C-alpha cells in the first residue's frame, strides 16, 4: 500500500510539474527531439577545427564577478524576458566553441579581488590582493615596493607592436579591472592624487588617473571616472555640485588630448553619437563622475550602453591595418552582487552578452580572437524546487521548514540578511522581482563577498583552442600574447589569416561534394 501511495504521489508530482506551467514544449516530451538535438551538437563538435593563424585583433570581454551561477541565471532571465521558459535559452558566449576553467586566487589571499586577478589575466603574472600591474613582491599599500616589480599588460605590448588599443567599461576607467591595462600601483584605491598615502607621495608614486594619461597611449577610453581627471576647483559638466578630485590642479582630460590628431572628448550620449569613427583616431568618453549607471537605471538619451560603447570602439580601432586590442568590462555585474540585488547583476550580464553579440557581428572569427571570462565569482546561488519556467528571480514552489517561502536566488552573506528575533520575513514574486529587492543572505555583511571557485573562459577565433582544461588565471594573458605574436612570443611562427585561402575541412568537403554532384548529374 505504501509503495502504491509513493507511486501515485510521484506520478502526481510529475503531472503537476508538467501541468503547472505553460513552459513545457510538447516536442520535449518525445525522445526524437532530444536525439535530434544530440546529433546536431555532435555534428557541430566533430566539425570544430582549430584556427592556427595569427590573431590580428584581440577582444577580451571581462564580466566582473560573473561566476558560472551568474551566467546560468542570466541565461534563464534572458529567455524569460523574451517570453520563454528560459532554461533552454543560449547566451552568445554559450556558443563559443572552446571553454576552460580559470583558478582565480591571489598570491596572498584565497578569495581574490579584481585588482590581483586583472594583473593575472592582463599581465600574465599573479599578484597580491588590491595591487595592479606589479608582481607579488609588492605588498598592498607599499609604494616603494612598486619600483622594479612592474609588469606590462597585453594592451601595452600590443600598442608597442603598432596596434591600436582601447578600454571600455561600465565602471570608472580607473577601476581595478581596466586599471591593470596601464597602471602599476600598490593600491587599487589610489584613483586620484588626493587618494595617495603620505608614503606614496613621499616616494613619488603616481595615482591611477595620472598613469592612464601618461603610461601608454590608449586610442579609445570609454566609461565613467570624470571626477578623478578634474581639479577640485572644477565643476562636473553634468552635476554642478560635484567637483573634481585632484589636488594638483591638473585637468587630465586636457592633458590626454594634447598632441593628438583627430581626438575627441565626450561626456554625454548626444556628443557620443556625433562621433564619426572615420574621422576619429582617439576618443575619450567619460559619462559619469564615478561608475556608469546600472543598465536597469540607464537613461538611453543621456548615456550610451555597453553595447554602443563597444561598437564605437571597434569601429575606431579597426581602421588600423595592424589590428587592435580591446578590453571590454561589464563591471557592474560585480556591484549588483555586492549590494545583494541579483536583478541588477543579471541585467548587467545580459547587456554584457549583448555587447559580445554585437562585437561578433562586427568582426571575423578568422582574424579576431574573442575571449569572455570573469575575474572572480560571488557567493551567489540559485536553487530550490521550482517548475520549469519559474521566474529565476521568483520563489520556490515549496515552503521552507519555517512555513515561509524563499527565493530561488540567494547569497551566502551580504546586506540581504533579514533574520529578526530568529525569524525571517516571508516573500513573494512581486517583492522579489523589484529592482531594489535584496535577496536573503545567511550571514550579515554590509557588502556581499566574492566567491573562491573557478570561473569559466569562453573563446573563439585564432588559437582559441588553447583554452582547455583548468588553468591558472595568468594563462589567459599568455594565450593572448601568443595568438597575436606579442612579447615574449614575438618570434612565434603563426601565419596571418588569409580570408581567401582559409577553409575549414568540413566546408572543403562540402564544396567537393557539390562539384562531384554537378558533374555526375544527368
C-alpha positions as CSV (number, residue, x, y, z in Angstrom):
1,X,0.0,0.0,0.0
2,X,2.9,2.4,0.9
3,X,4.6,1.6,-2.4
4,X,1.3,2.3,-4.3
5,X,1.0,5.6,-2.4
6,X,4.6,6.5,-3.3
7,X,4.0,5.6,-7.0
8,X,0.8,7.7,-7.1
9,X,2.5,10.6,-5.4
10,X,5.4,10.5,-7.8
11,X,3.1,10.3,-10.7
12,X,1.1,13.2,-9.4
13,X,4.2,15.2,-8.8
14,X,5.3,14.7,-12.4
15,X,1.8,15.6,-13.6
16,X,1.8,18.8,-11.5
17,X,5.3,19.8,-12.8
18,X,4.1,19.5,-16.4
19,X,0.6,20.9,-16.0
20,X,1.7,23.6,-13.5
21,X,3.5,25.6,-16.1
22,X,2.9,26.6,-19.7
23,X,6.6,26.5,-20.4
24,X,6.9,22.8,-21.4
25,X,7.4,22.4,-25.1
26,X,5.3,19.5,-26.5
27,X,8.3,18.3,-28.6
28,X,10.5,17.9,-25.5
29,X,8.3,15.1,-24.3
30,X,9.5,12.8,-27.1
31,X,12.9,11.1,-27.4
32,X,13.1,12.1,-31.1
33,X,13.5,15.8,-30.0
34,X,16.5,15.1,-27.8
35,X,18.1,12.6,-30.2
36,X,17.9,15.3,-32.9
37,X,19.5,17.9,-30.7
38,X,22.2,15.5,-29.6
39,X,23.1,14.7,-33.2
40,X,23.2,18.4,-34.1
41,X,25.5,19.1,-31.2
42,X,27.7,16.1,-32.1
43,X,27.9,17.2,-35.7
44,X,29.0,20.7,-34.6
45,X,31.6,19.2,-32.3
46,X,33.0,16.9,-35.0
47,X,33.4,19.8,-37.3
48,X,35.3,22.2,-34.9
49,X,38.7,22.8,-36.3
50,X,41.5,24.8,-34.7
51,X,42.2,28.1,-36.2
52,X,46.1,28.1,-36.3
53,X,46.5,31.6,-37.7
54,X,47.9,34.7,-36.0
55,X,45.3,36.9,-34.3
56,X,45.2,40.3,-35.9
57,X,42.8,41.5,-33.3
58,X,42.0,40.5,-29.7
59,X,38.9,41.4,-27.8
60,X,38.8,40.5,-24.1
61,X,35.4,40.7,-22.5
62,X,35.6,40.7,-18.7
63,X,32.4,40.1,-16.7
64,X,33.4,41.4,-13.3
65,X,32.1,38.9,-10.7
66,X,30.4,36.8,-13.4
67,X,30.6,33.4,-11.9
68,X,29.0,30.3,-13.5
69,X,25.9,30.7,-11.4
70,X,25.5,34.2,-12.7
71,X,25.9,33.1,-16.3
72,X,23.2,30.4,-15.8
73,X,20.8,32.8,-14.1
74,X,21.3,35.5,-16.7
75,X,20.7,32.9,-19.5
76,X,17.4,32.0,-17.9
77,X,16.4,35.6,-17.3
78,X,17.2,36.5,-20.9
79,X,14.9,33.8,-22.1
80,X,12.1,34.7,-19.7
81,X,12.4,38.3,-20.7
82,X,11.7,37.1,-24.3
83,X,8.6,35.2,-23.2
84,X,10.2,31.7,-23.0
85,X,10.7,29.4,-20.1
86,X,14.4,30.4,-20.2
87,X,16.3,27.3,-19.3
88,X,16.8,26.3,-23.0
89,X,18.0,29.8,-24.0
90,X,21.6,30.4,-25.1
91,X,23.7,33.4,-24.4
92,X,26.1,34.5,-27.1
93,X,29.1,33.4,-25.1
94,X,27.5,29.9,-24.7
95,X,28.1,29.4,-28.4
96,X,31.8,29.9,-28.3
97,X,33.5,26.6,-29.2
98,X,36.2,26.5,-26.6
99,X,35.7,26.6,-22.9
100,X,38.1,26.3,-19.9
101,X,38.2,27.0,-16.2
102,X,40.3,29.6,-14.5
103,X,41.7,29.4,-11.0
104,X,41.2,32.9,-9.5
105,X,43.1,33.0,-6.2
106,X,45.5,35.8,-5.5
107,X,49.1,35.2,-4.2
108,X,48.3,36.3,-0.7
109,X,44.5,35.6,-0.5
110,X,42.2,32.6,-1.2
111,X,39.3,34.9,-2.0
112,X,40.5,37.2,-4.9
113,X,39.8,40.8,-5.8
114,X,39.5,42.5,-9.2
115,X,43.0,44.1,-9.0
116,X,45.1,41.0,-8.4
117,X,43.1,39.0,-10.8
118,X,43.3,41.7,-13.5
119,X,47.1,41.7,-13.1
120,X,46.9,37.9,-13.8
121,X,44.7,37.8,-16.9
122,X,46.1,41.0,-18.4
123,X,49.8,40.8,-17.5
124,X,50.3,37.1,-17.1
125,X,51.6,37.2,-13.6
126,X,49.6,36.5,-10.4
127,X,49.7,39.3,-7.8
128,X,48.6,40.3,-4.3
129,X,45.1,41.3,-3.4
130,X,44.5,45.0,-4.2
131,X,47.6,45.6,-6.3
132,X,47.7,46.5,-10.0
133,X,50.4,45.8,-12.7
134,X,53.0,44.6,-10.2
135,X,54.3,41.3,-9.0
136,X,53.6,39.8,-5.7
137,X,56.8,41.2,-4.4
138,X,54.8,44.4,-3.9
139,X,52.7,44.3,-0.8
140,X,49.5,46.3,-0.9
141,X,49.9,50.0,0.1
142,X,53.7,49.8,-0.1
143,X,54.5,52.4,-2.8
144,X,58.3,52.0,-2.6
145,X,58.0,48.2,-3.3
146,X,56.4,49.1,-6.7
147,X,59.7,50.1,-8.3
148,X,61.4,47.3,-10.2
149,X,58.4,45.0,-9.8
150,X,56.2,46.4,-12.6
151,X,54.7,44.0,-15.2
152,X,53.4,45.0,-18.7
153,X,50.0,44.2,-19.9
154,X,49.0,42.7,-23.2
155,X,47.4,46.1,-24.1
156,X,50.8,47.7,-23.5
157,X,52.6,45.1,-25.6
158,X,50.0,45.4,-28.4
159,X,50.5,49.2,-28.6
160,X,54.2,48.9,-28.7
161,X,53.8,46.5,-31.7
162,X,51.8,49.1,-33.6
163,X,48.3,48.0,-32.8
164,X,45.5,50.3,-31.7
165,X,44.2,49.7,-28.2
166,X,41.1,50.5,-26.3
167,X,39.3,50.2,-22.9
168,X,35.5,50.1,-22.5
169,X,33.9,49.7,-19.1
170,X,30.7,50.4,-17.1
171,X,32.8,51.3,-14.1
172,X,35.2,54.2,-13.7
173,X,38.0,53.8,-16.2
174,X,40.5,54.0,-13.3
175,X,38.9,51.0,-11.6
176,X,40.8,47.8,-10.9
177,X,39.9,45.8,-14.0
178,X,40.6,48.4,-16.6
179,X,43.5,49.8,-14.5
180,X,45.7,46.7,-14.9
181,X,45.9,47.5,-18.6
182,X,48.1,50.6,-18.0
183,X,48.8,51.2,-14.3
184,X,51.4,50.0,-11.8
185,X,50.3,50.6,-8.2
186,X,50.4,49.2,-4.8
187,X,46.8,50.1,-4.1
188,X,43.9,49.9,-6.5
189,X,42.2,52.7,-4.5
190,X,44.7,55.4,-5.5
191,X,42.3,56.8,-8.2
192,X,43.4,60.4,-7.9
193,X,46.4,62.1,-6.3
194,X,44.1,63.1,-3.4
195,X,43.8,59.4,-2.6
196,X,47.6,58.7,-2.3
197,X,49.0,57.9,1.1
198,X,51.8,60.1,2.6
199,X,54.2,57.2,1.9
200,X,53.2,57.1,-1.7
201,X,53.6,60.9,-2.1
202,X,57.0,60.8,-0.4
203,X,58.2,58.0,-2.7
204,X,56.9,59.6,-5.9
205,X,54.2,57.1,-6.8
206,X,51.5,58.4,-9.2
207,X,47.8,57.9,-9.0
208,X,45.9,55.7,-11.4
209,X,44.3,58.5,-13.4
210,X,47.7,60.1,-14.0
211,X,49.0,56.8,-15.2
212,X,46.0,56.4,-17.5
213,X,47.2,59.5,-19.4
214,X,50.9,59.1,-19.2
215,X,51.9,55.4,-19.2
216,X,50.7,54.3,-22.6
217,X,48.8,55.9,-25.4
218,X,45.4,54.5,-25.5
219,X,43.2,55.2,-28.6
220,X,39.8,54.7,-27.1
221,X,38.8,55.1,-23.4
222,X,35.1,54.8,-22.6
223,X,33.4,54.5,-19.2
224,X,33.0,56.6,-16.0
225,X,35.5,58.4,-13.9
226,X,35.4,62.1,-14.7
227,X,35.9,63.1,-11.1
228,X,39.5,61.7,-10.9
229,X,40.5,63.6,-14.1
230,X,39.5,67.1,-12.9
231,X,40.9,69.5,-10.3
232,X,39.0,70.2,-7.1
233,X,38.2,73.7,-8.3
234,X,36.3,72.5,-11.4
235,X,32.6,71.6,-11.5
236,X,31.4,68.5,-13.2
237,X,29.7,69.3,-16.5
238,X,26.6,67.2,-15.7
239,X,26.3,67.6,-12.0
240,X,27.4,71.2,-10.9
241,X,27.5,70.3,-7.3
242,X,30.1,67.6,-7.9
243,X,33.7,68.9,-8.0
244,X,36.9,67.2,-9.3
245,X,39.1,65.2,-7.0
246,X,42.6,66.3,-8.0
247,X,44.9,68.3,-5.7
248,X,47.5,69.0,-8.3
249,X,45.1,71.4,-10.2
250,X,45.6,69.4,-13.4
251,X,42.8,68.7,-15.9
252,X,43.9,65.3,-17.1
253,X,41.3,65.3,-19.9
254,X,43.1,68.3,-21.5
255,X,46.4,66.6,-20.9
256,X,45.2,63.5,-22.7
257,X,44.0,65.5,-25.7
258,X,47.4,67.3,-26.2
259,X,49.5,66.4,-29.2
260,X,46.8,64.1,-30.6
261,X,45.2,64.5,-34.0
262,X,41.6,63.6,-34.7
263,X,41.0,63.3,-30.9
264,X,37.7,64.0,-29.1
265,X,36.4,64.1,-25.6
266,X,32.6,63.4,-24.9
267,X,30.6,63.1,-21.7
268,X,27.0,62.5,-22.9
269,X,25.1,60.4,-25.4
270,X,24.5,63.2,-27.9
271,X,28.2,64.0,-28.2
272,X,29.0,60.3,-28.3
273,X,26.6,59.6,-31.1
274,X,28.0,62.6,-33.1
275,X,31.5,61.0,-33.1
276,X,32.3,59.7,-36.6
277,X,34.7,56.8,-36.4
278,X,36.1,57.5,-39.9
279,X,37.3,60.9,-38.7
280,X,38.3,59.9,-35.2
281,X,41.6,58.2,-34.1
282,X,41.4,59.0,-30.4
283,X,38.3,59.1,-28.2
284,X,37.8,59.5,-24.5
285,X,34.3,59.4,-23.2
286,X,33.6,59.8,-19.5
287,X,29.9,59.6,-18.8
288,X,29.7,59.8,-15.0
289,X,31.8,61.2,-12.2
290,X,32.4,57.7,-10.9
291,X,30.8,54.5,-12.2
292,X,28.3,54.4,-15.0
293,X,24.7,53.8,-14.1
294,X,23.3,50.3,-13.9
295,X,21.7,49.2,-17.2
296,X,18.4,48.8,-15.4
297,X,18.6,52.6,-14.5
298,X,20.4,54.0,-17.5
299,X,18.8,56.9,-19.4
300,X,19.3,55.9,-23.1
301,X,19.1,59.6,-24.1
302,X,22.0,60.7,-21.8
303,X,24.3,57.7,-21.5
304,X,25.4,55.1,-24.1
305,X,25.1,51.4,-23.3
306,X,28.0,49.0,-23.0
307,X,27.0,47.6,-26.4
308,X,27.0,51.0,-28.0
309,X,30.4,51.8,-26.5
310,X,31.8,48.5,-27.7
311,X,30.6,49.1,-31.2
312,X,32.1,52.6,-31.3
313,X,35.4,51.4,-30.0
314,X,35.6,48.6,-32.6
315,X,34.8,50.9,-35.5
316,X,37.6,53.3,-34.5
317,X,40.2,50.7,-33.6
318,X,39.6,48.5,-36.7
319,X,40.9,51.2,-39.0
320,X,44.4,50.2,-38.1
321,X,45.8,47.7,-40.6
322,X,48.0,46.2,-37.9
323,X,44.9,45.3,-35.8
324,X,43.9,46.1,-32.3
325,X,43.5,45.0,-28.7
326,X,40.2,45.9,-27.0
327,X,39.3,45.4,-23.3
328,X,35.5,45.4,-22.6
329,X,34.3,45.1,-19.0
330,X,30.8,44.6,-17.7
331,X,31.9,46.0,-14.4
332,X,28.7,46.5,-12.5
333,X,27.8,42.8,-12.5
334,X,30.0,42.8,-9.5
335,X,28.5,45.8,-7.9
336,X,24.9,44.4,-8.1
337,X,26.1,41.3,-6.3
338,X,27.9,43.2,-3.6
339,X,24.6,45.1,-2.9
340,X,22.7,41.8,-2.8
341,X,20.5,42.8,-5.7
342,X,20.5,39.9,-8.1
343,X,18.3,41.6,-10.7
344,X,20.9,44.3,-11.3
345,X,23.7,41.8,-11.7
346,X,21.7,39.6,-14.1
347,X,20.5,42.6,-16.2
348,X,24.1,43.8,-16.4
349,X,25.2,40.3,-17.5
350,X,22.6,40.2,-20.3
351,X,23.8,43.6,-21.6
352,X,27.4,42.4,-21.3
353,X,26.4,39.4,-23.5
354,X,24.6,41.7,-25.9
355,X,27.9,43.6,-26.4
356,X,29.6,40.3,-27.1
357,X,27.0,39.6,-29.8
358,X,27.4,43.0,-31.4
359,X,31.2,42.5,-31.5
360,X,30.7,39.2,-33.2
361,X,28.7,40.9,-35.9
362,X,31.4,43.5,-36.5
363,X,34.4,41.1,-36.5
364,X,35.6,37.9,-38.2
365,X,36.4,34.7,-36.4
366,X,39.2,34.2,-38.9
367,X,41.4,37.0,-37.6
368,X,39.9,38.1,-34.3
369,X,40.4,36.2,-31.0
370,X,37.5,36.8,-28.7
371,X,37.5,35.8,-25.1
372,X,34.8,36.2,-22.5
373,X,35.6,35.4,-18.9
374,X,35.3,36.6,-15.3
375,X,37.8,37.8,-12.8
376,X,36.1,36.0,-9.9
377,X,32.8,34.7,-8.7
378,X,30.4,35.7,-5.9
379,X,28.7,33.8,-3.1
380,X,25.5,33.8,-5.2
381,X,23.4,30.7,-5.7
382,X,20.2,29.6,-7.4
383,X,18.3,26.6,-6.3
384,X,15.1,25.3,-4.6
385,X,12.3,23.2,-6.0
386,X,10.6,25.0,-8.9
387,X,8.7,24.1,-12.0
388,X,10.1,24.6,-15.5
389,X,9.9,28.3,-16.5
390,X,9.6,29.5,-12.9
391,X,10.9,33.1,-12.7
392,X,14.6,32.8,-11.8
393,X,14.1,35.8,-9.5
394,X,10.9,34.4,-8.1
395,X,10.2,32.0,-5.2
396,X,10.3,28.2,-4.8
397,X,7.1,26.3,-5.1
398,X,7.9,24.6,-1.8
399,X,7.5,26.1,1.7
400,X,10.5,26.1,4.0
401,X,10.5,24.5,7.4
402,X,9.7,27.9,9.0
403,X,6.4,27.8,6.9
404,X,7.6,30.7,4.7
405,X,8.6,31.0,1.0
406,X,12.1,31.5,-0.2
407,X,13.6,32.9,-3.4
408,X,15.5,30.7,-5.9
409,X,18.3,33.3,-5.9
410,X,20.2,34.0,-2.7
411,X,23.5,34.8,-1.1
412,X,25.7,33.1,1.5
413,X,26.4,36.5,3.0
414,X,25.7,40.2,2.5
415,X,23.2,43.0,3.2
416,X,20.2,40.9,2.5
417,X,20.4,39.2,5.9
418,X,16.9,39.6,7.2
419,X,16.6,37.5,10.4
420,X,14.9,39.4,13.2
421,X,14.4,37.7,16.5
422,X,15.2,34.4,15.0
423,X,12.7,34.7,12.1
424,X,12.9,35.9,8.5
425,X,10.2,37.7,6.5
426,X,8.0,35.8,4.0
427,X,8.5,36.8,0.4
428,X,6.5,36.5,-2.9
429,X,7.4,37.0,-6.6
430,X,6.1,40.6,-6.6
431,X,8.5,41.6,-3.9
432,X,11.5,39.6,-5.1
433,X,11.2,40.9,-8.7
434,X,11.5,44.6,-7.6
435,X,14.8,46.2,-8.7
436,X,15.5,47.3,-5.2
437,X,15.0,43.9,-3.6
438,X,17.9,42.3,-1.8
439,X,17.9,38.6,-1.9
440,X,18.1,37.0,1.5
441,X,21.5,36.2,2.9
442,X,22.7,33.8,5.5
443,X,25.3,35.9,7.2
444,X,25.0,39.7,7.8
445,X,27.6,41.8,6.0
446,X,27.5,45.4,4.7
447,X,28.7,44.1,1.3
448,X,28.4,40.6,-0.1
449,X,31.7,38.9,-0.8
450,X,33.4,37.4,-3.8
451,X,33.5,33.7,-4.2
452,X,36.5,31.5,-4.4
453,X,35.6,28.9,-7.0
454,X,36.8,28.7,-10.6
455,X,35.3,30.8,-13.3
456,X,34.7,29.9,-17.0
457,X,36.7,31.1,-20.0
458,X,34.8,31.1,-23.3
459,X,36.8,31.6,-26.5
460,X,36.6,31.7,-30.3
461,X,38.9,32.7,-33.2
462,X,42.6,32.2,-33.8
463,X,44.3,29.9,-31.3
464,X,41.2,29.8,-29.1
465,X,41.6,26.0,-28.8
466,X,44.5,26.7,-26.4
467,X,41.8,27.4,-23.8
468,X,41.2,23.9,-22.4
469,X,41.1,22.2,-19.0
470,X,41.7,24.0,-15.7
471,X,44.3,26.8,-15.9
472,X,45.8,29.4,-13.7
473,X,44.2,32.8,-14.5
474,X,47.5,34.2,-15.6
475,X,47.4,31.7,-18.5
476,X,44.9,33.9,-20.3
477,X,47.4,36.7,-20.9
478,X,49.9,34.2,-22.3
479,X,47.4,32.8,-24.8
480,X,46.5,36.3,-26.0
481,X,50.2,37.3,-26.4
482,X,51.0,34.0,-28.2
483,X,48.0,34.2,-30.5
484,X,49.0,37.7,-31.6
485,X,52.7,37.1,-31.6
486,X,53.3,39.7,-28.9
487,X,56.3,39.7,-26.5
488,X,57.5,37.3,-25.1
489,X,56.1,35.3,-28.1
490,X,57.0,37.8,-30.8
491,X,59.0,35.0,-32.6
492,X,56.0,32.8,-33.0
493,X,55.6,31.1,-36.3
494,X,51.9,31.7,-36.8
495,X,50.7,32.8,-40.2
496,X,48.5,35.8,-40.8
497,X,44.9,34.9,-41.6
498,X,44.1,34.7,-45.3
499,X,40.4,35.1,-45.8
500,X,40.5,33.8,-49.4
501,X,42.6,30.8,-48.5
502,X,41.2,29.8,-45.2
503,X,38.8,26.8,-45.3
504,X,37.5,24.6,-42.6
505,X,37.9,20.9,-43.7
506,X,34.2,20.3,-43.5
507,X,33.5,23.3,-45.8
508,X,36.1,22.0,-48.3
509,X,34.4,18.5,-48.3
510,X,31.0,20.1,-48.9
511,X,32.4,22.0,-51.9
512,X,34.0,18.9,-53.3
513,X,30.7,17.1,-52.8
514,X,28.8,19.8,-54.7
515,X,31.3,19.7,-57.6
516,X,31.0,15.9,-57.9
517,X,27.3,16.1,-57.7
518,X,27.1,18.7,-60.5
519,X,29.5,16.6,-62.7
520,X,27.6,13.3,-62.3
521,X,24.1,14.8,-62.5
522,X,22.3,14.0,-65.8
